[in-house]
């Protein structure tokens, strides 16, 4: 299972490893370098509430390409490689398709070189970014109604001064979850060729029955805080998104940021869902690579959703098994009260059972950490589909432009020769009311020639735009593919290690109980 549970048979069937177009399986990846494997520290990954212990902060892994939760900021800062390698990321020509009246598929055009930001240019290399805490607040919404919401404290610190031995001041500001949503929507519209990192879930899903699904629950808010920090670090380490001025303002400018992002007019550039659905069903020559990528994203979402549901059911049963051990402890303690020679042994065995029963809360809390990592790629599937939908819209516009150009050329030819090839209202009108005068015909031909020239320029522009989109999109998909394979493989290995450790502790508890019984 090379990709950590994702490269299953249905996915291999849905996305073949090699076709006439570049592979889009997102399943075949380079193996991580030796020594790059890093596992999260033992113990619950999330801080507990009400004065209980706080889990350690994520530790750096030292890999330049890593974008995982176990230390992205330090990882991106310490690396020396670009997050994206342009070599091998060029799109190869897809299967030949009949071209429609000058509409050259974007994938069949040569792709120009596109500069990618180096690791030194990434914001994560220059700035330490953390979402340090969450705070419950009460205020008024747009309808002047009182509401309760959670605000998150974003802290940033320049890295250069730290490297020089100076302690730079920490800049901090508060953001609501809705502001994170506004930022991501802006990135989706402004960079349609990029697989934009997803936000953590707004309300808990795929949870086991003892876990609260309330979005104001302290444990859920803490997990969402970690997810929001991960989102910022993903964007800050992206070779393109990290250079966006709006994103930088989001991190450093508390007042007036919403006005700034709204002034960009990104809402006007957003494609409607109806338009995207129309393009999906009416495009005649879809690019097979993007079609396969869309099918793969659907399969990926289905597999991870099923995995999370299975995990929730297993957690429910595991919780019951552990808590039943608490009954052992109660029974042994009551039994020890009526025994003289066996009392001490029974009391000690009961204590071991009580400790074992109480450990399940920390275990399932740690499991939620790995579940959230899987949920991130559950939401990444929608980001992949967004790129595919944008390509379908561009291909549909290209085909409509080519069809309109063909129609105008035919009209011009009919006016020039005086013959009508196909049935039309214009031909019936000419037969009923007579032919046009030569002057009228020449004026219409002149207008059509100008429209044809504009249409050819527009078609050429759309072809170039499509070519650039394909180039940029496939380069970013290559970057995403390496990130996904590394993160999922690491998360599933860490989950297996945790389960092994949990089973060893269970064996140790019963070994200790056996020794207590032997001493009676």
N, C-alpha and C positions, 0 to 999 in steps of 0.2 A: 504494500500500500504506500506508494511513493509519495503521494501528496497528503498524507496524514488523514485518510478517510474520505477524500473527495474523489480520487481517481478510481471510481467504481465502474462496473461493467456498463450500466446505462449511460454514464458520462462518456465512456470511450466510444460507445456507439453513436452518441449524439454529436461528438466532436472528434472526427477522425484525426489521427496523428499527422497525416501528411496528405495534401491534396495538390491540385494545380495552383492553389492559392497558398499564402503563408499559413502555417499552422496556427489555429486559434483555440487549441484544446485547453490552454491554460492549465495543463496538467503536467507537461514535461518541463522540468526546470533543471537548472544547474544545481549540483549538490553544493551545500554550503562548505566553506573552507574548513579545513581541519582546525579544531580548537574553537570554532565559532559557536558551538552549541552552548547555550546558557539556559539554566533552569531557574525558575523563580525561587526565592528563599522559602524555606519550610514555614508552615504556620499560615494562619488566615491572611489573605492578601488585603483585606479591607479593615480599616479601623472600626472598632466597636464603639457603641454610643454609651452615654451616661457614665463617664469616668472609667470605662474599661480601657484595656490597652489599645494602642494604635498600631496598626501594622506598619512594618518598615516601608520606606519609600522605595520605588523601583530602583534597581541598580543598573548601571551601564553595562552593556555587553561588549562594546568596543568594535562592533561591525559597522562599516560605513553604509551598507545597503539595508541594514536591519531597520524596520519600523515597527517593532513589536512593543508590547506594553512593559517589558522588563527593563526599560531604560532608553527610550528613544532619544531624549534630549541629549544626554551624555554620549549616547552611541553616535548620533549624528554629528556632535561636536568633535569627537575624537577621531572620526574616520577621515580618510584622505582620498576617497574615491567618489566619483559622481554617482548619484542615485540611479542614473539612467545611462546605459551604454547605447550609443547610437548605432554602433556596428551591428549588423545583422537584424536591425529593427526595420529595415526598409521593406515595404510591401512588394511582393512579387506579383507579376501579372496574373490575373485570374483566368478562368476558362474563357475562350473567345466567345463573344456573343455578337449577334447581328447588331450593327450600329444603326441608330435611327437618325437619318438626315443630319449628320454632323454631330450628333450627341455622343461624344467619346466618353465611355465610362471612366471615372476618375482613377480607378485602379489600373487602367491600361496605359496611363500616361507616365512618363518618367518622373521620379520624385526628387525634388531638390533637397540639398542638405539643409537641415534645420539646426541651428545652434542650441545646445542644451546647457543649462547652468551647471557649473561645477559645484562640488561640495562646499568650496570656500565661499561661493556666492549664496548658498542657502541661508535663510534667516536662522534656522536652528543652529547653524555654526557660529552665528554672531550674537545670538540672544538666548538666554535661558528662560524658558516659558513654563509656568506651572499654574494650575488651578488649585489653589492651596486650601480653600474652604468654601463651604456653602452656608447660606443664612436664610432662614425663613422670614419673609416680610409680608406686610399688608399694605395695600395701596388701592388706588382707583384705576379702573381700566378705561378704555376709550368710550364706553357707554356710561361713565361716571358711576359705576357700580363697584362696591368694595370687593376686593379679591385678595386671595392669599397666594403668594408665589415664592419661588426660591431664587435667590441671587447667588452668583458664583464669583469669587474673588480671583481675578487673573493677576499674577505677579510676573514681571519681566525684569531681567537684569542683563546688562551688557557683559559679554564673555571676555572681550579684549582686555578690560581693566583687571579682570580676575587673573588672566594669564600673566599680566605685568606685576602681579602682587598687590594690586590696589583693590579696595572693597568698594565697588560701585553701588550707588543707592538703588533700592528696589522700587520700581514704578508699579503701582497697583491700581486697579479699577474694578468695578462690579458690573457684571453682565447677567441678563436674564436668558433663560433658554430660548425664548423667542428671538433674541438678538443673534444667537448662534444660528438659528434657522434662517434668519434674514441673510446672514453672511453666506451660508451654504447655497441658498437660492441664487444669490448674486454670482457666486463662483460657477454654478451650474449653467447659468445663462451666458456668462462672459467667456467661459472656457468649455464649450460643448464637446470638444475633442478629448477632454481629460476625464479620467475616472475619478471623480471628486470623492474624497473620503466621506463616509457617512457619519451622521451624528448618533449618539446612543439613543436607545428607545425613550420616548417621552413617558410611556406607561409600561409597567412590567408585563412581559409576556413570556410564555413557556416556563412558568414557575411551578414548583412543587407546592402542595397544599398548605404547608406550614409557613411559607414565605408570603409576606404581605405584598399585594399588588397595588397598594396605595402609592401614588406618586409623591406623597409627602412623607412616606415612611423613612426614618433616618437611615436605615441600611440601604434602601433603594437610592436615596439622594446621594449617599456616599459613593455608590457604584456609578451613578450617573456623573458625579464629579470627576471620577477617574476617566470615564469615557469621554467627557468634554475635553479634558487635558490631552488625551490621546488624539482627539480630532485636531486640536490646535498644533500638536507636534507633527502629525502627518502632513498638514498643510505647510507648516514651516519648513519641513524637510523636502517638499516637492520642488523639483528644479524650475517649475514655471509658476505655480501658485505662490511660492514664497516671495516672489518679486512683486506681487500685487500691492498697490498703494492702499487700497481699501482694507485689505487684510492687516497691513501694518497699522493703519489707523484704528482698527478694531482692537488691537493690542495696546495701543498707547494713548488714544484720545477718547476720553469718556464722554464729554459733552459734544453734541453736534455730529456724532458719527452716523446716526440714522439719516439725518438730512443729507450728509455727504453721499451715502450709498444710494439714496433715492434720487439725487441729482444726476446720477449716471444714466438714469432712464432704462435700467436693465429690465424693468417690468414690461416695457413696450417691445423689447426684443424677444421676450419669452414666447415660445410656440404654444398654441392652445392644444389641449388634448384631442379635440375633435379634428384639428388639422393633422396632428400626428397619426391618429387612427385612420384618417382618410388616405394619407400617404402610404401607410402600411398595406392597405388592401388594393390600392390602385397603381402602385409602382409596377412597371412591367419588367424591368431588368434589375432586380435587387442583387447586390453584391453577395456572392455565396459566403464569403468570409464573415460578413456581418450577420448574415442569417444564421450561420453555425454558431457564432458568438452569442446571439440572442437565445438560441436553443440551449446552449451550455449554461447561460446565466439562469434560465428557468430550472434546469436540472440541478444546478448548484443550490439554488434556493430551496428546492424540494428536499434534497438530501439533508441539508443542514437543519431544516425545519423538523424533519422526521427524527434526526439525531437528538435535537433538543427535547422533543416530546418523549422519546425513550428515556433520556436522562432524567426528566422530571418524574416519570413513573418509577424508575429505579431509586431515586432519592426518597420518594414516599415510602417504599418498602424498606429501604435501608434505615430510615428514621425509626420505623416501627420495630425492626429487629434490635437496634441499639437500645431503644427505650425499654424494651422487654427485659433487657439485662438488669435494669434498675429493679425489677421485681425479684430477681435473684438476690440482689443486695439486701432488699427489705426482708425477704424470707430468711436468709442466713443470719441477719442481725437479730431477728426475733427468735430464731432457733438457738442462737448462742446464749440467750438469756436464761434458758432452761437447762443448759448443759454445763457441767463443771469441767470435765477433762477436755471436751471438744470445743468449749466456748471460744477460746482465743483463736483457734484455727478458723472457725466459722466466721468470727468477727472480721478477721483479716481478709478472708475470701469475699465477704460481702462488701468490704471497702473497695477491693479491686473491681468488683462488678459495678459499683456506683460510679467510679471514675471512668470506666469504660462507657457507661451509658451517657454520661455528661459530655464525652468527647465528640459526639455526633454533631453538635451544633457548630463547632469549629470546622469540622470536616466539610459539612455541607456549605458553610460560608466560603471555604476555600474553593469548593467546586463551582460556586457562582462566578468566580474570577475567570475560570476557563469557559464557562457558558457564555459570559459576556464577550470573550474573544471570538467565539463561534458566531454570536449574534452580529458582530461587526461585519463579518463576511456574508452573513445572511442579508444585510442591508447593502453590502457592496454589489450584490447581484442586481439590484435596482439601478445602481450607478452605471453598471455595464449596459443595461438595457437603454438607459438614457442616451448613451453614445450611439447605440444602434438606431434609435429613433431619429436622432438628428441626421444621421447619414441617410436614412430613408427619406426624410424631408428634402434633403439636398438633391438626392437622386430623382425624386418626383418633380421638383422644380426644374431640374435639368431636362427631364423628358418632356415636360409641358412646354418649356422654351423651344425645344427642338420640334415639337409638334406644331407650335404656332408658326415657327419659321418655315416649315414645310408648307403649311396652308397658305402663307403669304406668297411663297414662290409659285405655287400652283395658280393662285389668283393672277399673279403678274403674267405668267405664261399664257393663261387663257385670254387675258385682255390683249396681249401682244399678237396672238395667233387668231383670235376671234372664235375659238372653238371651246366647247365646254365638255370636259372629260366625264364628269360625274353629275348626277342629278342634283340641282340646287335651286333655291328660290330665285336666285339671280338669273339663272338660265330660263326659267319659266316666265319671269318678268320681261326678259328681252324678247321672247317669242310673242308675248301678248301685246306689248307696247312698242316694239321696235328696238333696233340697235341704237347704241349711244353714238354721239357724234365723235369724229376723230379727236377734236379738242378735249372733250370730256374724258375719252379713253387715255390720251396722253397725260392728262393731269392726274388721273388715278394711278397710272403706271409709275409716274414720278413719285407720288406719295408712297406707293408700295415699295419702290426701290429704296427709298429712305428708311422705311420701316424694316426692310430686309437687312440693310446694312447695320441698323441698330440691333436687330435680332441676332445677327452673326457675332457682333461684338459682345452682346450679353451672353450668348452661348459660350463664347470663348472664355469670358470672365467666370462663368459658373463652372466650366471645366477646370480652370486653374484653381478656383476655390475648393472644388471637390478633391483635386489632387493634393492640395495642402492639408485638407482635413484628414484624408486617409493616411498621409505621411505622419502627421502629428498624433492621430488616434492610435495607430499601430505601434508607434514608439512608446506611447504611454501605457498601452496594454502590455508590452514587453516588460516595462518596469513593474506594473501591477502583478504580472505573472510571477516574477521572482519574489516579490514581497509576499504574495499569498502563499506560495508553496513553502517558503521559510516559516512564516508565522503559524500556519495550520499544522505543519509537521512538528514544530516546537511545542505548540499548545497541547497536541494529542500525546506527545511523548511525556510532557510534564504531567498530564492528567494520569497517564499510566503509572508513572513513578509515584504519584500521590496515592493511587489505589493500592499499589504494592506496599507502600509504607503503612497504609491503614490496616491492611491485612496482617502485616508483621506485628503491629501493636496489638491486634486482636489475639494473635497466637501467644504473645507475651503475657497478656492478661490471664489467659487460661493456663499458661505454664505456671504463673505465680499462684493461681488458685490451686493448681495441683500440688504445689509444694506446701501450701497451707493445709491441704487435706492430709498430706503425708505426715505432717508433724503432729497431727491429733493423736 
